[in-house]
Amino acid sequence: MASVLNISAYLFTPIADPASLRPVLRERAVARGLRGTILLAEEGINLFLAGAAEEVRGFVDELRTDERFASLTTKESWSTDQPFGKMLVKHKREIIRMDRPAIRPAAGRAPAVDPVTLRRWLDTGRDDDGREVVLLDTRNAFEVDHGTFSGALDWRIQKFTEFPDAAAAHRDELVGKTVVSFCTGGIRCEKAALVLREDGIDARQLEGGILGYFEHVGGDGFDGECFVFDGRRTVDAGLQPTG
């Protein structure tokens, strides 16, 4: 029986003291017997945790008592085994590296598309205004190879820092269309959509990423499995480990 709760979550929110917050969060997580990774930066927090359900949820509830993290939302899945070997809390320059300091989601997000709406758009290939919808996978090529949305654009990037240049190179192909950027859990496509909009492209982000889509819609329109960065390796549309 699957008894290990896995969560992923991120939030772009100003953190003035990420270095001093690091040992505090690590102590709390270790005390609850959790394993995984928490990334802290001045732009926000990104975390992947696993453990007993009451301890994982208790950690998140405590984290939300800090007003900076009050709106943090999590995506949950289950496994029979602990997918992480240790508990790491790291202070980084960015919680998802793009090397574009001007791209600051905390100052204003790109419009988002919820999974149910996207599923409806996929049926016709058009948005609610009748414009052509283009899906854009913002993940690295090796992740895409495990599975992606049917017909999605894949620019074969090897690391996320390559995305802005790839977007500029493909700009003319996207202008005049409704572009929905997506990634595993939402963090990369949130920055990607802002880059695209700076280039004059009508870009939206898939709320909750692929994992959120699986949770609310299932696998309709998605071919394959979703790569995740832990011991499970991949999960299916039911959020069950397949790796």
Secondary structure, DSSP 8 states (H G I E B T S, - for coil): ---EEEEEEEEE---S-HHHHHHHHHHHHHHTT-EEEEEEETTEEEEEEEE-HHHHHHHHHHHHTSGGGTT--EEEEEESS---SSEEEEE-S-SS--S-TT--GGG----EE-HHHHHHHHHHTB-TTS-BEEEEE-S-HHHHTTEEETT-EE---SSGGGHHHHHHHTHHHHTTSEEEEE-SSSHHHHHHHHHHHHTT-EEEEETTHHHHHHHHT-STTEEE-EE-SSTT-EE-TTS-B--
